[in-house]
Amino acid sequence: MALLSDAPISSGLKLELIELIGAEFGRPVDIVDLYYAAEPVLGQVFKGKRLFGKSTTYAGLLTKHLINTADFVPLQQRILTERKNAWIK
């Protein structure tokens, strides 16, 4: 479960949420703090379902994702290509 707040989620609160949500649904859960999330984790958020939250907050997070993707993915692809080419030689 991904959560976003105005400040980072403390480890104590994160642990408490994991225990409460896990007990409620009867299965283990993990909490991702979107305050610090970077690519590719941030991109995975948009493949799921938004349960709560303001549209403006969601739009801001989506904008951050799109900008990060434009900056990050080409570099990531170049690094992977260079590693693959070095391995093949």
C-alpha positions in Angstrom: 0.0 0.0 0.0 1.4 3.4 -1.0 0.8 6.4 1.2 1.6 10.1 0.8 1.5 12.7 3.6 2.9 16.2 4.1 6.0 14.7 5.9 7.8 11.4 5.8 6.0 8.6 7.7 7.8 7.6 10.9 9.0 4.1 11.2 6.8 3.6 14.3 3.7 4.7 12.5 4.6 2.6 9.5 5.0 -0.5 11.6 1.7 0.3 13.4 -0.1 0.7 10.0 1.4 -2.6 8.7 0.2 -4.4 11.8 -3.3 -2.9 11.7 -3.9 -3.3 8.0 -2.5 -6.8 8.0 -4.7 -7.8 10.9 -7.8 -6.3 9.2 -7.2 -8.2 6.0 -5.6 -11.3 7.4 -2.5 -11.1 5.2 0.8 -9.4 5.2 1.1 -5.9 3.7 3.9 -3.5 3.0 3.7 0.3 3.2 5.5 2.5 0.7 6.1 6.1 1.7 5.6 8.1 -1.5 7.2 11.1 0.2 10.6 9.4 -0.7 9.6 7.1 -3.5 11.6 7.3 -6.7 11.5 5.6 -10.1 10.6 2.8 -10.8 8.6 2.5 -7.6 6.7 5.7 -8.2 5.6 4.4 -11.6 4.1 1.3 -10.0 1.7 3.5 -8.0 -0.1 4.4 -11.1 -0.7 0.8 -12.1 -2.8 0.3 -9.0 -6.1 1.7 -7.8 -6.4 5.0 -5.9 -8.5 4.5 -2.9 -8.4 8.0 -1.3 -6.9 11.4 -1.8 -7.3 14.6 -3.6 -7.1 14.9 -7.4 -4.7 17.8 -7.1 -2.3 15.7 -5.0 -2.6 12.8 -7.4 -1.9 15.1 -10.3 1.2 16.5 -8.6 2.5 13.0 -8.0 1.8 12.0 -11.6 3.7 15.1 -12.8 6.6 14.2 -10.6 6.5 10.7 -12.1 6.5 11.9 -15.7 9.3 14.4 -15.1 11.4 11.7 -13.3 10.7 9.2 -16.0 11.8 11.6 -18.7 15.1 12.2 -16.8 15.7 8.7 -15.4 14.6 6.1 -18.0 17.0 7.2 -20.8 19.9 7.1 -18.4 18.8 3.7 -17.1 18.5 2.3 -20.6 21.9 3.6 -21.6 23.5 2.0 -18.5 21.8 -1.3 -19.2 22.8 -1.3 -22.8 26.5 -0.5 -21.9 26.5 -3.3 -19.4 25.0 -5.8 -21.9 27.5 -4.8 -24.5 30.4 -5.1 -22.1 29.2 -8.6 -21.1 28.8 -9.8 -24.7 32.3 -8.7 -25.7 
